[in-house]
Amino acid sequence: MKTLSKVTILGIVGNDPNLKQAQSGLPVASFPVATMTKKKDPNGEPFEATLWHNVVCFGKTAENISKTVTKGSKIFIDGALDYQEYKDSQGTSKIATKIICNDFSVVSKSEYKQSQEQLESRGNKRHTDDFLSDDIPF
């Protein structure tokens, strides 16, 4: 049976990528990316919330992203989800979610706006409205 773990986000870089080398010498870049989503408050009033995603790149992708991306850049990322379990300072188990970046494109302001409009016109807006439905049991 085939499986798939794929993530595609279009967002804004929150900090300059942090480029390091793993013990093996492999370049690793990490940085946060913000996306926006529509939600409703307890009174049913809609508002826009920022979601932060931890992104990690390896190898040539890490080197390229650290040369071309800065805080505030609009970016399109194609990747996969990764989960890492760790223990905090009190020994409590936690899970960190990361997006492993396989490919990226820096997007100009006009391309970014156009991409957002295309996503909404493809039904993303309808999906968001469905998510905001009062039928959700939680």
C-alpha positions as CSV (number, residue, x, y, z in Angstrom):
1,M,0.0,0.0,0.0
2,K,1.4,3.4,-1.0
3,T,1.2,6.3,1.4
4,L,1.9,10.0,1.1
5,S,3.0,12.8,3.4
6,K,2.9,16.1,1.5
7,V,2.6,19.6,2.7
8,T,2.4,22.8,0.6
9,I,2.3,26.2,2.2
10,L,2.4,29.7,0.9
11,G,3.5,32.1,3.6
12,I,5.8,34.7,5.0
13,V,9.2,33.9,6.5
14,G,9.4,34.9,10.2
15,N,13.2,35.0,10.7
16,D,16.2,34.7,8.5
17,P,17.1,31.0,8.0
18,N,19.5,29.7,10.6
19,L,22.1,27.7,8.6
20,K,24.2,25.1,10.5
21,Q,26.0,21.9,9.8
22,A,25.0,18.6,11.2
23,Q,27.8,16.4,12.7
24,S,27.9,14.6,9.3
25,G,28.7,17.9,7.6
26,L,25.3,18.1,6.0
27,P,24.0,21.7,5.8
28,V,20.7,22.3,7.7
29,A,18.6,25.4,7.6
30,S,15.6,26.1,9.8
31,F,13.2,29.0,10.0
32,P,9.6,29.8,10.8
33,V,6.9,30.5,8.2
34,A,3.6,32.2,9.0
35,T,0.3,31.5,7.3
36,M,-3.1,33.0,8.0
37,T,-6.4,31.2,8.6
38,K,-9.9,32.4,9.3
39,K,-11.5,31.3,12.6
40,K,-14.4,32.3,14.8
41,D,-14.2,33.5,18.4
42,P,-16.5,32.1,21.1
43,N,-19.1,34.7,20.2
44,G,-19.1,33.5,16.5
45,E,-17.2,36.6,15.3
46,P,-14.7,35.8,12.5
47,F,-11.1,36.8,12.8
48,E,-7.8,36.0,11.1
49,A,-5.3,34.0,13.0
50,T,-1.6,33.5,12.3
51,L,-0.3,29.9,12.2
52,W,3.5,29.4,12.6
53,H,5.2,26.5,10.9
54,N,8.7,25.2,11.7
55,V,10.5,24.6,8.4
56,V,13.8,22.6,8.0
57,C,15.9,22.2,4.8
58,F,18.9,19.9,4.2
59,G,21.8,19.8,1.8
60,K,21.8,22.1,-1.3
61,T,18.2,23.2,-0.5
62,A,19.5,24.5,2.9
63,E,22.4,26.3,1.3
64,N,20.1,27.9,-1.4
65,I,17.4,28.9,1.0
66,S,19.9,30.6,3.3
67,K,21.3,32.7,0.3
68,T,17.9,33.7,-1.1
69,V,15.4,34.0,1.8
70,T,15.2,36.6,4.5
71,K,12.7,37.6,7.1
72,G,9.6,38.9,5.4
73,S,10.1,37.0,2.2
74,K,7.0,35.5,0.7
75,I,7.7,31.8,0.1
76,F,6.1,28.7,-1.4
77,I,7.2,25.5,0.2
78,D,6.7,21.9,-0.9
79,G,7.6,19.4,1.7
80,A,6.6,16.6,4.1
81,L,5.6,16.5,7.8
82,D,7.9,15.3,10.4
83,Y,7.3,14.6,14.1
84,Q,9.9,14.4,16.8
85,E,9.3,13.4,20.3
86,Y,11.4,15.0,23.1
87,K,11.3,15.6,26.8
88,D,11.1,19.1,28.2
89,S,13.2,20.3,31.2
90,Q,10.6,18.7,33.6
91,G,10.8,15.4,31.8
92,T,7.4,15.7,30.2
93,S,7.1,14.1,26.7
94,K,6.4,16.6,23.9
95,I,6.0,16.3,20.2
96,A,7.5,18.9,17.8
97,T,6.0,19.2,14.3
98,K,8.2,20.3,11.4
99,I,7.9,20.7,7.7
100,I,10.8,19.1,5.9
101,C,11.3,21.4,2.8
102,N,11.9,19.5,-0.4
103,D,11.5,22.4,-2.8
104,F,10.8,26.2,-2.5
105,S,10.2,29.3,-4.5
106,V,10.5,32.9,-3.4
107,V,7.4,34.7,-4.5
108,S,7.1,38.4,-5.4
109,K,4.4,40.5,-3.8
110,S,2.2,40.4,-6.9
111,E,2.7,36.7,-7.3
112,Y,1.9,36.1,-3.6
113,K,-1.4,38.0,-3.9
114,Q,-2.2,36.2,-7.2
115,S,-1.5,32.8,-5.6
116,Q,-3.7,33.6,-2.6
117,E,-6.5,34.6,-4.9
118,Q,-6.1,31.4,-7.0
119,L,-6.2,29.3,-3.9
120,E,-9.4,31.0,-2.8
121,S,-11.0,30.7,-6.2
122,R,-10.2,26.9,-6.3
123,G,-12.4,26.3,-3.4
124,N,-10.0,26.9,-0.5
125,K,-12.4,29.7,0.7
126,R,-15.3,27.3,0.6
127,H,-13.2,24.8,2.5
128,T,-12.4,27.5,5.1
129,D,-16.1,28.4,5.4
130,D,-16.9,24.7,5.9
131,F,-14.3,24.5,8.7
132,L,-15.9,27.6,10.4
133,S,-19.3,25.9,10.3
134,D,-21.2,25.7,13.6
135,D,-21.7,22.0,12.9
136,I,-18.2,21.2,14.2
137,P,-18.6,19.3,17.5
138,F,-15.7,21.0,19.3
